[in-house]
Amino acid sequence: MTEIHTPFLVIGAGMTGLAFANFLDGQDYLVVEAQSEIGGWCKTVHRDGFVWDYSGHFFHFKHPDIEAYLRQRMAGEKIVTVEKNSLIYIDGCHVDFPFQKNIHQLPKERFIDCLYDLFFRQEAAHQVDSDSFEGMLVEKFGRSISDLFLIPYNEKLYACDLERLDRDAMGRFFPHADMAAILRNMRYPDNASYNATFTYPLGGAIRYVEALAGDLDEEKILTDAPLVSVDPTRKVATLADGRSISYDHLISSAPFDRLLDMTGIDHDRSLFTSNKVLVHNLGFDKKGPEGVHWIYFPERDVSFYRAGFYDNIMGQDRMSLYVEIGLPTDAEVDVEASRRRVLRDLEKVGVVEDHRLIAHHDVILDPAYVHITSASRRAFDELSATLRCAGIYSIGRYGGWTYCSIEDNIVEARQLARRFNRIL
């Protein structure tokens, strides 16, 4: 079988891989994608008049030039700009997000507990590991705020013990607030966060993917083309169908641990763990709660950690939800049984009443959230340096084994492409 050669072999036709190919200046490339469609987890499903993504993908642009670049390639697509309204469900009540800045909305006794523990938080901080994510929560916000929302919610999301995670596992995306900000918010509400305003195309998040793919040569994007191995010494990658691709540089957005397995580079697999997320997309016959875009559910007797309302974003007259459940990566999943429980739980928390489910779609994202630890950070730095010496660059959310936004992935891919543009 004839060997293909390309200067740049790009693994993954998600936002990161497509962005890198986009920003190459006249250089040849080949993008290989294991799935039958481009987009990675940023795919969109159209069913019975409902528009769902694989999960809630809403764009929070901090770089106007990136947003302009995408919009220029989306002629005719209607894009809505939304001021986020998100809530937290606790004991049958709703509290504004972020929780730590809105504890005054709790019933009196719980508010007193949270405020007291917040003031005396250093006493509890001595009893936890300050280097862990859970320790950071208790250290900064006290035991009551942590136990009521921050710990149970994030345990449901990450599907692991938070003491395993690094204190900065969520980086800039964690809504920090000091005592002064919390007290000030009681009188002068200000719940701004990194995603206070977001944009969304009415055709779904796939429209942003298509914007990046639109400038690329279709013949240089291979779908249904999973890689099975990479020889870093010979600079040859092998596809599942036996075809070989030689390259000068390899750019990977595949999960970092899977890239390491493909290259045969020795590593401790226990350092790179993650969860998976089961997403139920649900369409009902009529509206539900109005004006809210998503609700967080920390309570352990509710199966999901978040439910989002596409209909309130897109101005639709029927309730359209995405519901997310975090699971260990090795968990066995009964999708039908999970959906039945989700419908019961949605009724229990008051999201549905006499609604009739008329359409649904289910998908498992694996990996979904990587577990960032001090050990995984060190190992990533060392192993990625080894890969770079062999002309292999691992980038993106999963390639970089990090927590970041889709825009961050585009920015990182652009920076790397521009570096090659200057060199070559």
C-alpha positions as CSV (number, residue, x, y, z in Angstrom):
1,M,0.0,0.0,0.0
2,T,1.4,3.4,-1.1
3,E,2.7,5.6,1.7
4,I,1.2,9.1,1.9
5,H,3.5,12.0,2.8
6,T,2.5,15.4,4.3
7,P,4.5,18.1,6.0
8,F,1.8,18.5,8.7
9,L,-0.2,15.5,9.9
10,V,-3.1,16.7,12.1
11,I,-4.8,14.2,14.4
12,G,-8.4,15.1,15.1
13,A,-10.9,17.2,13.1
14,G,-12.3,19.0,16.1
15,M,-12.0,22.7,16.7
16,T,-8.3,22.5,17.6
17,G,-7.2,20.5,14.6
18,L,-9.3,22.4,12.1
19,A,-8.0,25.7,13.6
20,F,-4.4,24.7,13.2
21,A,-4.9,23.7,9.6
22,N,-6.7,27.0,9.0
23,F,-3.9,29.2,10.2
24,L,-1.1,27.5,8.3
25,D,0.1,30.0,5.8
26,G,0.3,28.1,2.5
27,Q,1.7,24.9,4.1
28,D,0.4,21.5,3.1
29,Y,-1.4,19.4,5.6
30,L,-3.6,16.3,6.1
31,V,-6.2,16.0,8.9
32,V,-7.2,12.5,10.0
33,E,-10.4,12.0,12.0
34,A,-11.4,8.7,13.6
35,Q,-15.1,9.5,13.5
36,S,-17.3,9.7,10.4
37,E,-18.0,13.4,10.9
38,I,-15.8,16.4,11.8
39,G,-16.3,18.4,15.0
40,G,-15.1,16.2,17.9
41,W,-17.5,16.7,20.8
42,C,-18.7,19.9,19.1
43,K,-21.3,18.2,17.0
44,T,-25.0,19.1,16.6
45,V,-28.1,17.0,16.2
46,H,-31.3,18.1,14.5
47,R,-34.3,16.0,15.4
48,D,-38.1,16.7,15.2
49,G,-37.6,20.4,15.2
50,F,-35.1,20.4,18.1
51,V,-31.5,21.5,17.9
52,W,-29.1,19.9,20.3
53,D,-25.3,19.7,20.7
54,Y,-23.5,16.7,22.0
55,S,-23.5,18.9,25.2
56,G,-23.9,22.5,26.0
57,H,-21.3,24.3,23.9
58,F,-21.6,28.1,24.3
59,F,-18.9,30.5,23.1
60,H,-17.4,33.1,25.5
61,F,-15.2,35.1,23.2
62,K,-12.4,37.1,24.8
63,H,-10.6,37.7,21.5
64,P,-12.6,39.9,19.2
65,D,-10.5,38.9,16.2
66,I,-11.2,35.2,16.8
67,E,-15.0,35.9,16.9
68,A,-14.7,38.1,13.8
69,Y,-12.7,35.4,12.0
70,L,-15.5,32.8,12.6
71,R,-18.4,35.1,11.8
72,Q,-16.9,36.1,8.5
73,R,-17.2,32.5,7.5
74,M,-20.8,32.1,8.7
75,A,-22.6,34.2,6.2
76,G,-26.4,34.0,6.7
77,E,-26.2,32.2,10.0
78,K,-28.2,33.9,12.8
79,I,-26.2,34.1,16.0
80,V,-27.7,35.2,19.3
81,T,-25.9,36.9,22.1
82,V,-27.2,36.0,25.5
83,E,-26.6,37.4,29.0
84,K,-26.4,34.3,31.1
85,N,-28.9,33.5,33.8
86,S,-27.8,30.4,35.7
87,L,-29.2,29.1,39.0
88,I,-28.4,26.5,41.7
89,Y,-31.1,24.2,43.0
90,I,-30.8,23.4,46.7
91,D,-33.5,22.0,48.9
92,G,-36.3,23.0,46.6
93,C,-35.0,26.6,46.2
94,H,-33.0,28.4,43.6
95,V,-29.9,30.5,44.4
96,D,-28.1,32.7,41.8
97,F,-24.8,31.5,40.5
98,P,-22.0,31.8,41.7
99,F,-23.2,30.2,44.9
100,Q,-20.5,31.7,47.2
101,K,-21.5,35.2,46.3
102,N,-25.2,34.6,46.9
103,I,-25.4,32.7,50.2
104,H,-27.7,35.5,51.5
105,Q,-30.4,34.0,49.3
106,L,-30.4,30.8,51.4
107,P,-32.9,30.2,54.3
108,K,-31.7,32.1,57.4
109,E,-30.1,29.2,59.3
110,R,-28.2,28.0,56.3
111,F,-27.1,31.5,55.5
112,I,-25.8,32.0,59.1
113,D,-23.9,28.6,58.9
114,C,-22.3,29.6,55.6
115,L,-21.4,33.1,56.8
116,Y,-20.0,31.9,60.1
117,D,-17.8,29.2,58.5
118,L,-16.7,31.6,55.8
119,F,-15.5,34.1,58.5
120,F,-13.7,31.3,60.5
121,R,-12.6,29.3,57.4
122,Q,-8.9,29.2,58.5
123,E,-9.9,26.9,61.4
124,A,-11.3,24.3,58.9
125,A,-8.4,24.9,56.5
126,H,-5.9,23.3,58.9
127,Q,-7.8,20.0,58.6
128,V,-7.6,19.6,54.9
129,D,-4.8,19.1,52.3
130,S,-4.3,22.6,51.0
131,D,-2.7,21.3,47.7
132,S,-6.0,19.5,46.7
133,F,-9.0,21.0,45.0
134,E,-11.2,20.1,47.9
135,G,-8.7,21.7,50.3
136,M,-8.7,24.9,48.2
137,L,-12.5,25.1,48.4
138,V,-12.6,24.7,52.2
139,E,-9.6,27.1,52.6
140,K,-11.2,29.8,50.6
141,F,-14.9,29.4,51.4
142,G,-15.3,27.5,54.7
143,R,-16.9,24.1,55.4
144,S,-20.6,25.0,54.9
145,I,-20.3,26.6,51.5
146,S,-18.1,23.8,50.4
147,D,-20.3,21.0,51.7
148,L,-23.6,22.5,50.5
149,F,-22.6,23.2,46.9
150,L,-18.9,23.3,45.9
151,I,-17.8,19.8,46.9
152,P,-20.9,17.7,46.0
153,Y,-21.4,19.5,42.7
154,N,-17.8,19.0,41.6
155,E,-17.8,15.4,42.8
156,K,-20.8,14.8,40.6
157,L,-19.1,16.5,37.6
158,Y,-15.6,15.0,37.9
159,A,-16.9,11.6,39.3
160,C,-13.9,11.3,41.6
161,D,-12.7,12.3,45.1
162,L,-11.8,16.0,44.9
163,E,-8.8,15.4,47.2
164,R,-7.1,13.8,44.2
165,L,-7.3,16.9,42.0
166,D,-4.9,19.8,42.0
167,R,-6.0,23.0,43.8
168,D,-5.9,24.8,40.5
169,A,-7.6,22.1,38.5
170,M,-10.1,24.5,37.0
171,G,-7.7,27.5,36.7
172,R,-9.3,30.8,35.7
173,F,-12.7,29.1,35.2
174,F,-13.3,28.7,38.9
175,P,-15.4,31.6,40.2
176,H,-13.2,32.9,43.1
177,A,-14.6,35.5,45.5
178,D,-13.1,37.0,48.6
179,M,-14.9,38.0,51.8
180,A,-15.3,41.6,50.6
181,A,-16.8,40.6,47.2
182,I,-19.2,38.2,49.0
183,L,-20.4,40.8,51.4
184,R,-20.7,43.5,48.7
185,N,-22.8,41.2,46.6
186,M,-25.5,41.2,49.3
187,R,-26.1,44.8,48.8
188,Y,-25.0,45.4,45.2
189,P,-25.5,42.2,43.1
190,D,-22.8,41.5,40.6
191,N,-22.6,37.9,39.4
192,A,-20.3,38.5,36.5
193,S,-18.1,35.6,35.5
194,Y,-15.9,34.6,32.6
195,N,-19.1,33.4,30.7
196,A,-21.5,36.1,31.8
197,T,-22.3,36.7,28.1
198,F,-22.1,34.1,25.4
199,T,-23.0,33.6,21.7
200,Y,-24.8,30.7,20.1
201,P,-25.7,30.0,16.4
202,L,-29.3,29.0,16.0
203,G,-28.1,26.1,13.8
204,G,-26.1,24.7,16.7
205,A,-22.4,24.7,17.7
206,I,-21.5,22.7,14.6
207,R,-21.8,26.0,12.6
208,Y,-18.6,27.2,14.3
209,V,-16.9,23.9,13.2
210,E,-18.2,24.4,9.7
211,A,-16.8,27.9,9.7
212,L,-13.3,26.5,10.3
213,A,-13.7,23.7,7.9
214,G,-15.0,25.9,5.1
215,D,-11.6,27.3,4.1
216,L,-10.0,23.8,4.1
217,D,-9.6,21.4,1.2
218,E,-12.1,18.6,1.7
219,E,-9.7,16.1,0.2
220,K,-7.2,16.9,2.9
221,I,-9.6,15.9,5.7
222,L,-9.9,12.1,6.1
223,T,-12.8,10.9,8.2
224,D,-13.4,7.3,9.4
225,A,-9.6,7.2,9.6
226,P,-8.5,6.2,13.1
227,L,-4.8,6.1,13.8
228,V,-3.5,2.9,15.5
229,S,0.2,3.7,15.8
230,V,2.8,6.4,15.4
231,D,6.5,5.8,15.0
232,P,8.3,8.9,16.4
233,T,11.7,7.9,15.0
234,R,10.6,7.2,11.4
235,K,7.9,9.8,11.6
236,V,5.3,7.5,10.2
237,A,1.7,7.1,11.3
238,T,-0.4,4.0,10.5
239,L,-4.2,4.1,10.0
240,A,-6.5,1.2,11.0
241,D,-7.0,0.3,7.4
242,G,-3.2,-0.2,7.0
243,R,-2.3,3.0,5.2
244,S,0.9,4.7,6.3
245,I,1.4,8.5,6.4
246,S,4.8,10.0,6.7
247,Y,5.1,13.5,8.1
248,D,7.5,16.2,9.1
249,H,5.4,17.5,12.0
250,L,2.5,15.8,13.8
251,I,-0.1,18.0,15.6
252,S,-2.4,16.0,17.9
253,S,-5.6,17.0,19.6
254,A,-6.2,13.4,20.6
255,P,-6.4,12.6,24.4
256,F,-2.8,12.8,25.6
257,D,-2.8,9.3,27.1
258,R,-4.0,7.8,23.9
259,L,-1.3,9.6,21.9
260,L,1.3,8.2,24.2
261,D,-0.1,4.7,23.7
262,M,0.0,5.2,19.9
263,T,3.6,6.3,20.0
264,G,4.7,3.5,22.4
265,I,6.3,6.0,24.8
266,D,6.5,4.5,28.2
267,H,4.3,6.3,30.8
268,D,2.4,5.7,34.0
269,R,-1.2,5.2,32.9
270,S,-2.5,5.8,36.4
271,L,-1.5,9.5,36.2
272,F,-3.8,10.3,33.3
273,T,-7.4,9.7,34.5
274,S,-10.6,11.3,33.4
275,N,-14.4,10.9,33.7
276,K,-17.0,10.4,31.1
277,V,-20.3,12.3,30.8
278,L,-23.6,10.9,29.7
279,V,-25.7,13.6,28.0
280,H,-29.4,13.2,27.5
281,N,-30.9,15.7,25.1
282,L,-34.7,15.9,25.7
283,G,-37.4,17.6,23.7
284,F,-40.9,18.2,25.3
285,D,-44.3,19.2,23.9
286,K,-44.4,22.6,25.7
287,K,-42.4,25.2,27.6
288,G,-40.9,24.7,31.0
289,P,-39.1,27.2,33.2
290,E,-38.5,30.5,31.4
291,G,-35.6,33.0,31.5
292,V,-33.0,30.5,32.9
293,H,-30.2,29.1,30.7
294,W,-28.9,26.3,33.0
295,I,-29.3,25.1,36.5
296,Y,-26.7,23.3,38.7
297,F,-27.8,20.4,40.9
298,P,-25.4,19.5,43.7
299,E,-27.8,17.3,45.6
300,R,-26.7,13.6,45.5
301,D,-30.2,12.2,45.2
302,V,-30.5,14.0,41.8
303,S,-28.8,12.0,39.1
304,F,-27.6,14.9,37.0
305,Y,-25.3,17.8,37.9
306,R,-26.6,20.2,35.3
307,A,-29.6,20.8,33.1
308,G,-29.6,23.5,30.3
309,F,-32.4,25.0,28.4
310,Y,-31.8,25.4,24.6
311,D,-35.3,26.8,24.2
312,N,-34.6,29.8,26.4
313,I,-31.4,30.5,24.4
314,M,-33.0,30.1,21.0
315,G,-36.4,31.6,21.7
316,Q,-38.3,28.3,21.1
317,D,-41.8,27.5,22.3
318,R,-41.1,23.9,23.4
319,M,-38.7,23.0,26.3
320,S,-35.5,21.6,24.9
321,L,-32.9,20.4,27.5
322,Y,-29.5,18.9,27.8
323,V,-28.9,17.0,31.0
324,E,-25.4,15.9,32.1
325,I,-24.4,13.0,34.3
326,G,-20.7,12.6,35.3
327,L,-19.5,9.0,35.5
328,P,-16.2,7.1,36.2
329,T,-14.6,6.2,32.9
330,D,-15.1,2.5,33.6
331,A,-18.7,2.7,34.6
332,E,-21.2,0.6,32.8
333,V,-24.0,2.7,31.4
334,D,-27.7,1.7,30.9
335,V,-28.8,4.6,28.8
336,E,-32.5,3.7,28.8
337,A,-32.6,3.3,32.6
338,S,-30.7,6.5,33.0
339,R,-33.1,8.5,30.9
340,R,-36.1,7.1,32.9
341,R,-34.4,8.2,36.1
342,V,-33.6,11.6,34.7
343,L,-37.3,12.1,33.7
344,R,-38.3,11.2,37.3
345,D,-35.7,13.6,38.7
346,L,-36.7,16.4,36.4
347,E,-40.2,16.1,37.8
348,K,-38.9,15.9,41.4
349,V,-37.0,19.2,41.0
350,G,-39.9,20.9,39.2
351,V,-38.4,21.3,35.7
352,V,-41.2,19.1,34.2
353,E,-44.8,18.7,35.3
354,D,-47.3,17.3,32.9
355,H,-44.9,17.6,30.0
356,R,-44.7,14.9,27.3
357,L,-41.3,13.8,26.0
358,I,-41.5,13.8,22.2
359,A,-37.9,13.5,21.1
360,H,-34.5,12.5,22.6
361,H,-30.9,11.9,21.8
362,D,-28.2,10.4,24.0
363,V,-24.4,10.5,23.8
364,I,-21.5,9.5,26.0
365,L,-18.5,11.8,26.0
366,D,-15.4,9.9,26.9
367,P,-13.2,11.5,28.0
368,A,-15.2,14.5,29.2
369,Y,-13.2,16.2,32.0
370,V,-9.6,15.2,32.6
371,H,-8.4,14.9,36.2
372,I,-5.7,17.5,36.7
373,T,-3.3,16.6,39.5
374,S,0.2,17.8,40.4
375,A,1.6,14.4,39.2
376,S,-0.3,14.6,35.9
377,R,1.0,18.1,35.3
378,R,4.6,17.1,35.9
379,A,4.3,14.0,33.7
380,F,2.6,16.0,30.9
381,D,5.4,18.6,30.9
382,E,8.1,15.9,30.7
383,L,6.4,13.6,28.2
384,S,5.2,16.5,25.9
385,A,8.8,17.8,25.8
386,T,10.0,14.4,24.7
387,L,7.3,14.3,22.0
388,R,8.2,17.8,20.8
389,C,11.8,16.7,20.3
390,A,10.4,14.1,17.9
391,G,8.3,16.7,16.0
392,I,5.0,15.8,17.8
393,Y,2.9,18.6,19.4
394,S,0.0,17.7,21.7
395,I,-2.5,20.6,22.0
396,G,-6.1,21.4,22.9
397,R,-8.2,20.4,25.9
398,Y,-7.4,16.7,25.7
399,G,-4.1,16.9,23.9
400,G,-3.0,19.4,26.5
401,W,-4.6,17.5,29.4
402,T,-6.2,20.6,30.8
403,Y,-9.4,22.6,31.5
404,C,-10.0,25.3,28.9
405,S,-12.5,26.8,26.5
406,I,-13.1,26.2,22.9
407,E,-11.7,29.7,22.2
408,D,-8.5,28.8,24.1
409,N,-8.1,25.8,21.8
410,I,-8.4,28.0,18.7
411,V,-5.9,30.5,20.2
412,E,-3.4,27.8,21.0
413,A,-3.7,26.2,17.6
414,R,-3.2,29.6,15.9
415,Q,-0.1,30.4,18.0
416,L,1.5,27.1,17.0
417,A,0.6,27.5,13.3
418,R,2.0,31.0,13.3
419,R,5.2,29.7,14.8
420,F,5.6,27.3,11.9
421,N,4.7,30.1,9.5
422,R,7.6,32.1,10.8
423,I,10.1,29.2,10.7
424,L,9.2,27.7,7.3
